[in-house]
């Protein structure tokens, strides 16, 4: 793959410094989305889908082209992450049953559930790439660590 890859240690330090003391979840999501999006050339769309009512995700702060406005828990990669509470690492979105094509250029996807300090899923963090098989378990683990450090305070 071409382009710069995230330096997760530097990214973590930056995100934690920028969000220190902040407890507003929208402000936190906006900052995380921006910092993560600009940290890695593989990341074409980076953002949050927030749990706004039972079994429903609505678009939150993001970077990149337009996204889907509403995603039910029953559909797509984001819905699967919210429904199961598990990271979704999808090498080829065409192989994911029920994939929702918010952007036709998306080839692979990484979606992580976002929990607050009480353990409730408040959102999912979605990263799309126009490259196939763009994400690794290491990406998921590093980003999960950052998300926990930021959102466990809520």
C-alpha positions in Angstrom: 0.0 0.0 0.0 1.1 3.5 -0.7 1.0 6.6 1.5 1.8 7.3 5.1 0.5 5.0 7.8 -0.6 6.1 11.2 2.0 6.4 14.0 -0.4 5.3 16.7 1.8 6.4 19.6 1.9 9.9 18.2 -1.8 9.8 17.3 -2.7 8.7 20.8 -0.7 11.5 22.4 -2.2 14.1 20.1 -5.8 12.9 20.7 -5.4 12.7 24.4 -3.8 16.2 24.6 -6.5 17.7 22.5 -9.4 16.1 24.4 -8.0 16.4 27.9 -10.8 17.6 30.3 -13.5 17.5 27.6 -16.7 15.6 28.4 -19.0 16.7 25.5 -19.3 13.6 23.3 -19.8 15.5 20.1 -16.7 17.6 20.7 -14.8 14.5 21.4 -16.1 12.7 18.3 -15.3 15.6 16.1 -11.7 15.8 17.4 -11.1 12.1 17.2 -12.5 11.9 13.6 -10.3 14.7 12.4 -7.1 13.5 14.0 -7.6 9.9 12.9 -8.7 10.8 9.4 -5.6 12.9 8.7 -3.2 10.4 10.3 -3.2 7.7 7.6 -3.5 7.8 3.8 -5.6 4.6 3.8 -8.5 6.4 5.6 -10.9 7.8 3.0 -13.9 8.3 5.3 -13.6 8.5 9.1 -16.4 9.1 11.5 -19.0 8.2 14.0 -22.5 6.9 13.8 -24.2 7.7 17.1 -26.9 5.6 18.9 -29.8 8.1 18.9 -32.6 5.7 19.8 -33.0 2.0 20.3 -31.5 0.0 17.4 -30.7 3.1 15.3 -27.5 4.9 14.4 -27.4 8.4 13.0 -24.4 10.1 11.4 -22.2 12.1 13.7 -19.0 14.0 13.3 -16.9 12.7 10.3 -14.3 13.6 7.8 -14.6 12.7 4.1 -17.5 12.6 1.6 -21.1 12.3 2.6 -22.2 9.4 4.7 -25.4 7.5 5.2 -27.7 9.5 7.5 -29.4 6.6 9.3 -28.3 3.0 9.8 -30.4 0.5 11.6 -28.6 -2.0 13.9 -29.9 -4.7 11.6 -28.0 -3.5 8.5 -24.4 -3.2 7.3 -21.1 -3.2 8.9 -21.8 -0.4 11.3 -25.1 -2.0 12.3 -23.2 -5.3 13.0 -20.7 -3.5 15.2 -23.5 -1.8 17.2 -25.6 -5.0 17.4 -22.9 -7.4 18.5 -20.5 -5.0 20.3 -17.6 -6.5 18.4 -15.1 -4.9 16.0 -15.9 -5.5 12.4 -12.8 -5.9 10.2 -13.9 -6.3 6.6 -11.3 -6.9 4.0 -13.8 -6.7 1.1 -17.1 -5.0 1.6 -18.6 -6.9 -1.4 -18.2 -10.1 0.7 -20.1 -8.7 3.7 -23.8 -9.7 3.6 -26.0 -6.6 3.8 -23.2 -4.1 3.3 -24.6 -0.6 2.8 -22.7 1.2 0.1 -22.7 4.8 1.4 -19.9 5.5 -1.1 -19.3 3.3 -4.1 -15.5 3.7 -3.8 -15.3 1.9 -0.4 -13.5 -1.4 -0.7 -12.7 -2.3 2.9 -13.9 -1.1 6.3 -13.1 -1.1 10.0 -15.8 -0.4 12.5 -15.3 -0.3 16.3 -18.0 0.0 18.9 -17.6 3.0 21.2 -18.6 2.6 24.8 -18.9 5.1 27.6 -17.6 4.6 31.1 -20.6 2.6 32.1 -20.0 0.2 29.2 -23.0 1.3 27.0 -22.4 1.5 23.3 -23.0 5.1 22.4 -21.7 5.0 18.9 -19.6 3.2 16.4 -16.4 4.5 14.8 -16.3 3.8 11.1 -13.2 4.0 8.8 -13.6 3.3 5.1 -10.8 2.8 2.6 -10.9 2.7 -1.2 -8.1 0.0 -1.0 -9.0 -3.7 -0.5 -7.8 -5.3 2.7 -6.6 -2.0 4.0 -6.9 -2.7 7.8 -5.3 -5.0 10.2 -5.9 -6.3 13.7 -3.2 -4.0 14.8 -5.1 -1.0 13.5 -8.2 -2.2 15.3 -6.3 -2.7 18.6 -4.6 0.7 18.5 -7.7 2.6 17.6 -9.7 0.7 20.2 -7.2 1.8 22.8 -7.5 5.4 21.8 -11.3 5.2 21.8 -11.4 3.7 25.3 -9.0 6.4 26.6 -11.3 9.2 25.3 -14.8 7.8 25.8 -14.4 5.9 29.1 -14.6 9.3 30.8 -18.2 9.8 29.8 
